[in-house]
Amino acid sequence: MSELKKLNVNPCKMCMPIGAAIAFKGIENSMLLMHGSQGCSTYMRRHMSTHYEEPIDIASSSIDEQGTVYGGEDNLKQGLKNLIELYSPGVIGIVTTCLAETIGEDIRRIVADFKQNNELGSLALVTVSTPGYGGSQFEGYYLSLRRIVEQLVEEPAHKTKKINLIAPNISPAEIRELKRILELFKLDYTILPDIAQTLAAPYTADYSKIPAGGTRLRSIKKMGEAAATIELGALVDSSLSAAAYLEDKFAVPVYRLPLPIGLKNSDLLINILAEISGREIPAVLKEERGRLIDTMIDSHKYNGQGRAALFGDPEIVYAVSSLCQENGVKTILMATGSNIATFNNKLREITAANREQSLILNDTDFEEIRNYISEYKINLMLGNSDGAFIEEKDGIPLLRIGFPIHDRVGAARQQNIGYQGTNTLLDRITNQLLALKHDNFRENLYQKYYQPLSKSIAAESFTEQSFQTAELSVGDQ
Amino acid sequence: MKNSIETKTLKAREDFIMTKGSNQQIKCDQQSLAGAVSQRACVYSGARVVLNPVKDAYHLVHGPIGCASYTWDIRGSLTSGSDIFRTSFSTDLREKDIVFGGEKKLTTIITELIENDNYQPEVIFIYSTCVVGVIGDDLKAVARRAEEKYGIRVIPVESSGFSGTKSKGYKAACEALLNLMEDFKEKSSEQQSSRTKKIGGKNVFKQQAAIMEQSNKENKANGQAEVKFSQSDTRKAKINALVKKLNHLSEIQTSSGINSYENLKQARRLIKQKQRSKTRKKLNLLGDYNLAAEGWIIKSYLQEVGIEVVAGFTGDAGIDDIRRAPTADLNIVQCAGSMKYLARRMKEEFGIPFLEISFLGLQDSLESLRRIAAQLKDPEIIENVERLIARKLPPVLAKLKVYKSYLAGKKAAIYVGGAFKAISLVKQFNQLGMKTVMVGTQNGKAADYQKLEKLTDPGTIILDDANPSELEEFMRQKGADVLVGGVKDRALAYKMGLAFFDHNHERKDPLVGFEGVINLAKELDLTINSPIWSVIGSGKNE
C-alpha cells in the first residue's frame, strides 16, 4: 500500500490469532484458548467453520471490563481449568489477542504459574503472543509453528533418518497429498501441522469433539532428531521459521521451498525428496509429471490469453505466480494484504523477464486491487473468496483458492499441489479462460466488426492492442 | 435434572440450564464463563450487526484489522439504494498506533475518506474496538473536530469488545441511531421555534405526542378501538363487525349527508380519500434487518393495508429515513433483544408509542398485523388487514397441511442468538406438529425464558449461553432430528448426523410472513427428509 494511503478498504488479510488457530488445529488432541475478549474466538470459529465445513471449537478467556482493568490472569487460569475439564486435551495452545497484549498480559508467566500449581500430567501448554495488530494470519501461522517447536522439542538423544516437513497453510487434502508423496519415497516423516484429518474429519457414527489425527506430541518432541527439515514457505522470515530454530538449536539442515504448485515448484520438492531419501523418483510421480506436461502443451494457447490477478496469502500468491508464469498466463497483478519484507523482491525476480511489467502490491487492500484490476484489463482472478466482491461488482471471474472460501463448498478438498494438484488447478484456470472466450466471442466480434450495409464502412482503425482487448475483455463493453 | 446433565456440563454452567417442569429458575444475562467455548460474540459485534445495514452510511472500524475482516459484508441485508455499507472501512491499527495512540491515524483516515473522490460520506459511524477502549482514544473529540471541519455527521459508536455482552453493543448502536435522529430534532425545533413556543421546554415531539394522545382518546370515546378480532372469529362475523363499524364511522366522521348513502362501497371510498389526503398512518419497523428481503415483505403488507413505513431499523434504511423516523405514529419492534431499547428511548424522546410484534410464523404474523391495525385505530386499516389475511391465508394453510404431514412428530433442537427467534420457532414447530426438545439462546433475558418455558412441553431442555459440548449432549440425550442454529452450529449438527436449519445472518431465503412460513417448512423438509440420512445411517444414539 502506498505510504499516503492509510485507510483500509475491504481487507485482504486477517489477524494473527486466526493463523495460530489453524496451526494448532493440526496438533493431535489439541485445543486452543484465546486470551482476550469473547468475540475474537467466536468470529474466528465462524470464519474457519464456513471454510472447512467442520465444527471449530476454540475457547476464550472471556476477559470482561474488570479483567481489562485488573488483569486477566484469573480468567485465563479459570479458562484453562474449564477447558481441560470439558475437552481433556493433550496440548493446549494459549494465544493472545489485541486486548490481552494491550493490557500487558504476560501469558508465559501466568501459564508457568498455572503449570506449577496444577497437576497436569502429560498435558503440554504452548504460549504464543499473537496481537491482532502485530501482523496478519500469515505471521500468526508460522510464528505458532515456531513457538510449538521451541517449547516442545526436546534435546535429541540421537539422530534419525526421519525428516520434518513444516507445512504452509494449505488444505487438508493437500496435506494428504504431501503425505502420499513422502510415502512414495518411503520416508519416515513428521509433518507439522497435520490438518489432514482434524480439519476434514470423516463422518463417523460417534462424533468426537476433538477430531482424530494431527501431529503427535511425541513426534514433535523428537523433531530435533531429524535428518532434515523441509519448510514450505519461501517468504518466511527466519524469526518466524520453525525450521530455522531447529537448525540453530539442533543443527537440523533446512531446505526452504515454495509451495509445490506448478511444474518447477513441484520439481523442487520432488528432487529434494529424491536427494534426501537417496531413492529414484518413483515411477508413479514421473507419470504424473508427464501428464502435467502433456496438459501444459495442450492448453498453452488458451492459457496465454489469461491476464491474471493473484491475491491473498503471500505463499500461495508466490507459488501460483510461478504456475502462471510457466504456462504463459500473464501475472499482471500480484497482491497480499500481509506486510512481507521479501514479497516484492521475490516476485519481481520471477517476473523480471516478462514483456509486460507486473504490479506487485504488498500490504494492500481490495480497494487498491480492484482499481488496478479494472485498469489493467484483468480477465481472471485467483485468490480467496474475499475477492467475490470484485467478481460481483465488475464481473471478473474469480477462481477460488486458498483461505478463506466462504461462498463455495469443498475448500478442504481442494488439491492444488504436486503434479496432480497442479494439473487440476491448471485445468480450472484454462477452463475459466475458455468459458470466457466461448461465452463472449460471438457478441464481441459482432460488436466489433459487423456493419449493416447502409452504414459507412469506414470503421475505426484497429490496432494490435484493440484486437487483443476485444478478444480478452470480459464482455462488458 | 442433576443426573441427566451428567459429566459433560461444567458445574458453573449448571444454573444456566433447566428442564421444563422442574421448577428451576434459569440464570441468564451474565458474562460468559472463561474456557467454556461460548458461542457468543462481543459488544462490537452487537453494534456492528445492528448498525451496519444503514445503507448509505460509511462504517469505519477503528481498530486492528481482524475486527473489520471478520465482519465484512457478513450479513444478508438487502438494499434498494446505496450499498456502500457493504464496503469495509478500517483504520487497520498497527503496533505503532497502539503505542502512540490511534487518534492521529483516525483523523488522517477520516480526511482521506472525505477527500477520496470515490466516496461521498454524509454520515460516518466510527466503531470502537477492544484496543481503542484500552488505549483511550477520544473518539468523541476526533468526531467533533471532523464534523466541524467537514460539515458532515461523524458519530462514534461505543463498542469496545470487552465492555460487556452483545446486548451492550445493540445499545451502543441504538445510541448512534438516536444521535442521527438528533439532526431531525434540531431542524424541527428551529422551524418550530420560529412559529410557536416549545411546550414546557420540551421539543415538538412531546407536543405531537400530546395531540396524538388526545385524538386517540377521542377515538376511544367514539368506540373505535372496540373492533378486535380473535382467531376464532369467523370471516363472516368479522365482515359484519366491520360493516357495523364503518356505518358508525360514517356517521361520526363525515357530514350528515353521508348517512343517506346506501352503498357501503361508496362510503368507504370517501373515507379512504379523506384519510389518504390527511392522515395516512406512518410507522417505523424496528428490529428487522431486511435479511433476504424480509423487511420488504413486511413493508409490502403494511403498504397494502395503508400504512407507510418511514424507516426500517435498520434493514434497507437510509440516513434520511432515520432522520425522518421521529415523524412516525408508531414503532413496531420485531427483534426486541436488539431494538426494544431504541423503542423505549424514542418513546421518551419523541413520544412515539411502540408495539412488540413478530412476523416470524403464521400465528405471530396474523396477530401482529391485527395488533398494529388495532393500535393505529384506523378502521380502514383494520379492514384491509382482514382482507389481506383472507387472501393470503388459505393457500398457506393448504401448503402447511402438506408439510405438516412430512414433518409431524420430528424433534427439534433450537440454539439461536436472539430470544424472539427462539420463541417464534417453538410456536411454528408446534404448528407443524413438531416437538421442541431443546431450546436455547445466546442473549435471552429472564422474561424470554419464561415465555419459552410456557410454550414448551415438560422435559424440554432450556439453556442460556450454551457451548458445543452442551448442545451435543442434549441433542443426543433428547434424540433431536434437527438443529436450528447459526453458521457455527451447522457443522456440529452435520457431524452428528443431524438435519440442520440455517437461521443465520446471511440467509438467502426469507422467513417472515406468509412466504416465510412456507420457506421454513420447505427447508425443514429439505433437510429432515433428505434421502442421505437413510443412506448414511443415523449418527444419533438410538
HADDOCK unambig.tbl for C-alpha pairs under 7 A between the chains (distance, minus, plus):
assign (segid A and resid 6 and name CA) (segid B and resid 109 and name CA) 6.20 0.50 0.50
assign (segid A and resid 7 and name CA) (segid B and resid 89 and name CA) 6.96 0.50 0.50
assign (segid A and resid 7 and name CA) (segid B and resid 90 and name CA) 6.19 0.50 0.50
assign (segid A and resid 7 and name CA) (segid B and resid 91 and name CA) 5.54 0.50 0.50
assign (segid A and resid 7 and name CA) (segid B and resid 109 and name CA) 5.36 0.50 0.50
assign (segid A and resid 7 and name CA) (segid B and resid 112 and name CA) 6.98 0.50 0.50
assign (segid A and resid 8 and name CA) (segid B and resid 89 and name CA) 5.73 0.50 0.50
assign (segid A and resid 8 and name CA) (segid B and resid 90 and name CA) 5.02 0.50 0.50
assign (segid A and resid 8 and name CA) (segid B and resid 91 and name CA) 6.03 0.50 0.50
assign (segid A and resid 8 and name CA) (segid B and resid 92 and name CA) 6.13 0.50 0.50
assign (segid A and resid 9 and name CA) (segid B and resid 87 and name CA) 6.93 0.50 0.50
assign (segid A and resid 9 and name CA) (segid B and resid 88 and name CA) 5.43 0.50 0.50
assign (segid A and resid 9 and name CA) (segid B and resid 89 and name CA) 4.71 0.50 0.50
assign (segid A and resid 9 and name CA) (segid B and resid 90 and name CA) 6.45 0.50 0.50
assign (segid A and resid 10 and name CA) (segid B and resid 87 and name CA) 6.16 0.50 0.50
assign (segid A and resid 10 and name CA) (segid B and resid 88 and name CA) 4.73 0.50 0.50
assign (segid A and resid 10 and name CA) (segid B and resid 89 and name CA) 6.49 0.50 0.50
assign (segid A and resid 11 and name CA) (segid B and resid 69 and name CA) 5.91 0.50 0.50
assign (segid A and resid 14 and name CA) (segid B and resid 65 and name CA) 6.54 0.50 0.50
assign (segid A and resid 14 and name CA) (segid B and resid 66 and name CA) 5.38 0.50 0.50
assign (segid A and resid 14 and name CA) (segid B and resid 69 and name CA) 5.91 0.50 0.50
assign (segid A and resid 15 and name CA) (segid B and resid 65 and name CA) 6.31 0.50 0.50
assign (segid A and resid 15 and name CA) (segid B and resid 66 and name CA) 4.87 0.50 0.50
assign (segid A and resid 37 and name CA) (segid B and resid 161 and name CA) 6.34 0.50 0.50
assign (segid A and resid 37 and name CA) (segid B and resid 162 and name CA) 5.11 0.50 0.50
assign (segid A and resid 38 and name CA) (segid B and resid 40 and name CA) 6.92 0.50 0.50
assign (segid A and resid 38 and name CA) (segid B and resid 41 and name CA) 5.75 0.50 0.50
assign (segid A and resid 38 and name CA) (segid B and resid 42 and name CA) 5.87 0.50 0.50
assign (segid A and resid 39 and name CA) (segid B and resid 40 and name CA) 6.74 0.50 0.50
assign (segid A and resid 39 and name CA) (segid B and resid 41 and name CA) 3.79 0.50 0.50
assign (segid A and resid 39 and name CA) (segid B and resid 42 and name CA) 4.28 0.50 0.50
assign (segid A and resid 39 and name CA) (segid B and resid 161 and name CA) 6.89 0.50 0.50
assign (segid A and resid 42 and name CA) (segid B and resid 39 and name CA) 6.13 0.50 0.50
assign (segid A and resid 42 and name CA) (segid B and resid 40 and name CA) 6.39 0.50 0.50
assign (segid A and resid 42 and name CA) (segid B and resid 41 and name CA) 5.52 0.50 0.50
assign (segid A and resid 43 and name CA) (segid B and resid 41 and name CA) 6.95 0.50 0.50
assign (segid A and resid 43 and name CA) (segid B and resid 70 and name CA) 6.09 0.50 0.50
assign (segid A and resid 45 and name CA) (segid B and resid 488 and name CA) 6.90 0.50 0.50
assign (segid A and resid 46 and name CA) (segid B and resid 487 and name CA) 6.56 0.50 0.50
assign (segid A and resid 46 and name CA) (segid B and resid 488 and name CA) 5.36 0.50 0.50
assign (segid A and resid 47 and name CA) (segid B and resid 70 and name CA) 6.86 0.50 0.50
assign (segid A and resid 49 and name CA) (segid B and resid 488 and name CA) 6.15 0.50 0.50
assign (segid A and resid 53 and name CA) (segid B and resid 491 and name CA) 5.84 0.50 0.50
assign (segid A and resid 54 and name CA) (segid B and resid 491 and name CA) 4.98 0.50 0.50
assign (segid A and resid 55 and name CA) (segid B and resid 488 and name CA) 6.78 0.50 0.50
assign (segid A and resid 55 and name CA) (segid B and resid 491 and name CA) 4.85 0.50 0.50
assign (segid A and resid 55 and name CA) (segid B and resid 492 and name CA) 5.18 0.50 0.50
assign (segid A and resid 57 and name CA) (segid B and resid 37 and name CA) 6.73 0.50 0.50
assign (segid A and resid 58 and name CA) (segid B and resid 37 and name CA) 6.13 0.50 0.50
assign (segid A and resid 59 and name CA) (segid B and resid 35 and name CA) 4.99 0.50 0.50
assign (segid A and resid 59 and name CA) (segid B and resid 36 and name CA) 6.37 0.50 0.50
assign (segid A and resid 59 and name CA) (segid B and resid 37 and name CA) 4.42 0.50 0.50
assign (segid A and resid 60 and name CA) (segid B and resid 34 and name CA) 5.94 0.50 0.50
assign (segid A and resid 60 and name CA) (segid B and resid 35 and name CA) 5.42 0.50 0.50
assign (segid A and resid 60 and name CA) (segid B and resid 37 and name CA) 6.41 0.50 0.50
assign (segid A and resid 61 and name CA) (segid B and resid 34 and name CA) 4.36 0.50 0.50
assign (segid A and resid 61 and name CA) (segid B and resid 35 and name CA) 5.60 0.50 0.50
assign (segid A and resid 62 and name CA) (segid B and resid 32 and name CA) 6.49 0.50 0.50
assign (segid A and resid 62 and name CA) (segid B and resid 33 and name CA) 6.90 0.50 0.50
assign (segid A and resid 62 and name CA) (segid B and resid 34 and name CA) 5.16 0.50 0.50
assign (segid A and resid 63 and name CA) (segid B and resid 162 and name CA) 6.27 0.50 0.50
assign (segid A and resid 64 and name CA) (segid B and resid 162 and name CA) 4.85 0.50 0.50
assign (segid A and resid 64 and name CA) (segid B and resid 163 and name CA) 5.92 0.50 0.50
assign (segid A and resid 64 and name CA) (segid B and resid 164 and name CA) 6.39 0.50 0.50
assign (segid A and resid 65 and name CA) (segid B and resid 162 and name CA) 5.76 0.50 0.50
assign (segid A and resid 65 and name CA) (segid B and resid 163 and name CA) 4.88 0.50 0.50
assign (segid A and resid 65 and name CA) (segid B and resid 164 and name CA) 6.84 0.50 0.50
assign (segid A and resid 75 and name CA) (segid B and resid 34 and name CA) 5.96 0.50 0.50
assign (segid A and resid 78 and name CA) (segid B and resid 34 and name CA) 6.27 0.50 0.50
assign (segid A and resid 79 and name CA) (segid B and resid 34 and name CA) 4.25 0.50 0.50
assign (segid A and resid 79 and name CA) (segid B and resid 35 and name CA) 3.65 0.50 0.50
assign (segid A and resid 80 and name CA) (segid B and resid 35 and name CA) 6.01 0.50 0.50
assign (segid A and resid 82 and name CA) (segid B and resid 35 and name CA) 5.18 0.50 0.50
assign (segid A and resid 82 and name CA) (segid B and resid 36 and name CA) 6.09 0.50 0.50
assign (segid A and resid 83 and name CA) (segid B and resid 35 and name CA) 4.88 0.50 0.50
assign (segid A and resid 83 and name CA) (segid B and resid 36 and name CA) 6.25 0.50 0.50
assign (segid A and resid 86 and name CA) (segid B and resid 8 and name CA) 6.54 0.50 0.50
assign (segid A and resid 98 and name CA) (segid B and resid 131 and name CA) 6.27 0.50 0.50
assign (segid A and resid 99 and name CA) (segid B and resid 130 and name CA) 5.80 0.50 0.50
assign (segid A and resid 99 and name CA) (segid B and resid 131 and name CA) 5.62 0.50 0.50
assign (segid A and resid 102 and name CA) (segid B and resid 131 and name CA) 6.48 0.50 0.50
assign (segid A and resid 132 and name CA) (segid B and resid 64 and name CA) 6.13 0.50 0.50
assign (segid A and resid 132 and name CA) (segid B and resid 66 and name CA) 6.49 0.50 0.50
assign (segid A and resid 133 and name CA) (segid B and resid 64 and name CA) 5.06 0.50 0.50
assign (segid A and resid 133 and name CA) (segid B and resid 65 and name CA) 6.96 0.50 0.50
assign (segid A and resid 133 and name CA) (segid B and resid 93 and name CA) 6.05 0.50 0.50
assign (segid A and resid 133 and name CA) (segid B and resid 94 and name CA) 4.74 0.50 0.50
assign (segid A and resid 133 and name CA) (segid B and resid 95 and name CA) 5.71 0.50 0.50
assign (segid A and resid 134 and name CA) (segid B and resid 94 and name CA) 6.36 0.50 0.50
assign (segid A and resid 134 and name CA) (segid B and resid 95 and name CA) 5.77 0.50 0.50
assign (segid A and resid 203 and name CA) (segid B and resid 495 and name CA) 6.25 0.50 0.50
assign (segid A and resid 205 and name CA) (segid B and resid 539 and name CA) 4.46 0.50 0.50
assign (segid A and resid 206 and name CA) (segid B and resid 539 and name CA) 6.66 0.50 0.50
assign (segid A and resid 207 and name CA) (segid B and resid 495 and name CA) 6.29 0.50 0.50
assign (segid A and resid 207 and name CA) (segid B and resid 496 and name CA) 5.69 0.50 0.50
